[in-house]
Amino acid sequence: MAQGLHIGIAGAGVGGLAAAIALHLAGHRVEIFDQFDAPRPVGSGLVVQPVGQRVLEWLGCGQAARALGAPIRMLHGVEARTGAGTLAVRYDAAGAGLHGLGMHRASLFEALHGRLVALGARVVASSQVIASSADRQGRWLQMADGRRAGPFDLVVDALGSHSPSRRWCRACCLMARSGPRWSGPRPSCQPTA
Ligand SMILES: Cc1cc2nc3c(=O)[nH]c(=O)nc-3n(C[C@H](O)[C@H](O)[C@H](O)COP(=O)(O)OP(=O)(O)OC[C@H]3O[C@@H](n4cnc5c(N)ncnc54)[C@H](O)[C@@H]3O)c2cc1C
């Protein structure tokens, strides 16, 4: 690639951090924004499945993740009241050596964030993204405190399952679905509710 894109990523959860590392490794210039005051994870534990472990390896944080996690060979679930079986997963049934990787979310965050920092990128904290808009210069992220970040060639929404961007993008998504390619000035994505 001759010249990478300038990419803004909204949200530094597992998704945003992994996207930031992957895009950085692909030669793009990445800026990542999160509302937290200092980089930190939310939530408790999770199981990284074999395909997720392959991705962590590819991102360059497989070793760090393995050191912070514990291999899980089998999952067995029962209904508490009746004792009836609800889940039976044997990882080795799918292929030799496969296992889940049980991790606290803080550990997964640490592995990804450590890799991002080692690559020379950083998360801009205290940045609550409230809107995104586009003009002839590119796409912008609007923060709650009045700051505006950009212009970016591309913005990635990694704000999680409660992302407000569904509201911002209603207008342009409808536009994209309803006809020929947009050829005029790029549409603005401002909050509609
Ligand atoms: C109880 C539970 C158990 C789970 N167990 C597993 C499991 O075992 N294995 C597995 O693979 N997955 C599991 N998941 C799913 C997994 O946790 C999610 O898929 C994953 O966390 C999503 O990551 P994300 O980065 O997309 O979003 P999130 O982790 O939600 O990160 C979003 C980030 O965006 C930031 N943010 C939000 N709004 C704004 C804003 N307006 N401005 C700026 N920043 C903002 C937040 O601070 C946060 O840092 C589980 C989920 C739950 C709830």
The ligand as a Tripos MOL2 file, in Angstrom:
@<TRIPOS>MOLECULE
LIG
   53    58     1     0     0
SMALL
NO_CHARGES

@<TRIPOS>ATOM
      1 C1        -22.2970  -11.5200   30.4650 C.3       1 LIG1
      2 C2        -21.5150  -11.5830   29.1660 C.ar      1 LIG1
      3 C3        -20.6910  -12.6620   28.9020 C.ar      1 LIG1
      4 C4        -19.9770  -12.7240   27.6940 C.ar      1 LIG1
      5 N1        -19.1740  -13.8100   27.4770 N.ar      1 LIG1
      6 C5        -18.4570  -13.8860   26.3570 C.ar      1 LIG1
      7 C6        -17.5620  -14.9810   26.1220 C.ar      1 LIG1
      8 O1        -17.4350  -15.8960   26.9420 O.2       1 LIG1
      9 N2        -16.8290  -14.9940   24.9630 N.ar      1 LIG1
     10 C7        -16.9380  -13.9880   24.0390 C.ar      1 LIG1
     11 O2        -16.2570  -14.0350   23.0000 O.2       1 LIG1
     12 N3        -17.8060  -12.9470   24.2140 N.ar      1 LIG1
     13 C8        -18.5420  -12.8670   25.3460 C.ar      1 LIG1
     14 N4        -19.4020  -11.8100   25.5240 N.ar      1 LIG1
     15 C9        -19.5290  -10.8200   24.4760 C.3       1 LIG1
     16 C10       -18.3820   -9.8450   24.5050 C.3       1 LIG1
     17 O3        -18.2300   -9.3310   25.8290 O.3       1 LIG1
     18 C11       -18.7010   -8.6990   23.5560 C.3       1 LIG1
     19 O4        -18.9290   -9.2280   22.2700 O.3       1 LIG1
     20 C12       -17.5420   -7.7270   23.4590 C.3       1 LIG1
     21 O5        -17.2120   -7.1760   24.7240 O.3       1 LIG1
     22 C13       -17.9220   -6.6070   22.5320 C.3       1 LIG1
     23 O6        -16.7850   -5.7670   22.4160 O.3       1 LIG1
     24 P1        -16.9390   -4.3370   21.7910 P.3       1 LIG1
     25 O7        -15.5520   -3.7520   21.7650 O.co2     1 LIG1
     26 O8        -17.7060   -4.4070   20.5240 O.co2     1 LIG1
     27 O9        -17.8740   -3.5070   22.8010 O.3       1 LIG1
     28 P2        -17.6350   -3.1110   24.3270 P.3       1 LIG1
     29 O10       -16.7930   -4.1080   25.0400 O.co2     1 LIG1
     30 O11       -18.9880   -2.7860   24.8620 O.co2     1 LIG1
     31 O12       -16.7550   -1.7590   24.2370 O.3       1 LIG1
     32 C14       -17.3310   -0.5370   23.8460 C.3       1 LIG1
     33 C15       -16.3750    0.5810   24.2560 C.3       1 LIG1
     34 O13       -16.9130    1.8010   23.7660 O.3       1 LIG1
     35 C16       -16.9050    2.7730   24.7990 C.3       1 LIG1
     36 N5        -18.0290    3.6750   24.5460 N.ar      1 LIG1
     37 C17       -19.3540    3.3850   24.5730 C.ar      1 LIG1
     38 N6        -20.0810    4.4590   24.2090 N.ar      1 LIG1
     39 C18       -19.1790    5.4620   23.9660 C.ar      1 LIG1
     40 C19       -19.3080    6.8060   23.5190 C.ar      1 LIG1
     41 N7        -20.5010    7.3630   23.2530 N.pl3     1 LIG1
     42 N8        -18.1920    7.5380   23.3310 N.ar      1 LIG1
     43 C20       -16.9500    6.9840   23.5530 C.ar      1 LIG1
     44 N9        -16.7740    5.7170   23.9760 N.ar      1 LIG1
     45 C21       -17.8780    4.9600   24.1750 C.ar      1 LIG1
     46 C22       -17.0120    2.0120   26.1130 C.3       1 LIG1
     47 O14       -16.4170    2.7540   27.1770 O.3       1 LIG1
     48 C23       -16.2150    0.7360   25.7890 C.3       1 LIG1
     49 O15       -14.8450    0.8840   26.1220 O.3       1 LIG1
     50 C24       -20.1160  -11.7050   26.7340 C.ar      1 LIG1
     51 C25       -20.9340  -10.5990   27.0010 C.ar      1 LIG1
     52 C26       -21.6270  -10.5330   28.2040 C.ar      1 LIG1
     53 C27       -22.5200   -9.3310   28.4570 C.3       1 LIG1
@<TRIPOS>BOND
     1     1     2 1
     2     2     3 ar
     3     2    52 ar
     4     3     4 ar
     5     4     5 ar
     6     4    50 ar
     7     5     6 ar
     8     6     7 ar
     9     6    13 1
    10     7     8 2
    11     7     9 ar
    12     9    10 ar
    13    10    11 2
    14    10    12 ar
    15    12    13 ar
    16    13    14 ar
    17    14    15 1
    18    14    50 ar
    19    15    16 1
    20    16    17 1
    21    16    18 1
    22    18    19 1
    23    18    20 1
    24    20    21 1
    25    20    22 1
    26    22    23 1
    27    23    24 1
    28    24    25 2
    29    24    26 1
    30    24    27 1
    31    27    28 1
    32    28    29 2
    33    28    30 1
    34    28    31 1
    35    31    32 1
    36    32    33 1
    37    33    34 1
    38    33    48 1
    39    34    35 1
    40    35    36 1
    41    35    46 1
    42    36    37 ar
    43    36    45 ar
    44    37    38 ar
    45    38    39 ar
    46    39    40 ar
    47    39    45 ar
    48    40    41 1
    49    40    42 ar
    50    42    43 ar
    51    43    44 ar
    52    44    45 ar
    53    46    47 1
    54    46    48 1
    55    48    49 1
    56    50    51 ar
    57    51    52 ar
    58    52    53 1
@<TRIPOS>SUBSTRUCTURE
     1 LIG1         1 GROUP 0 **** ****
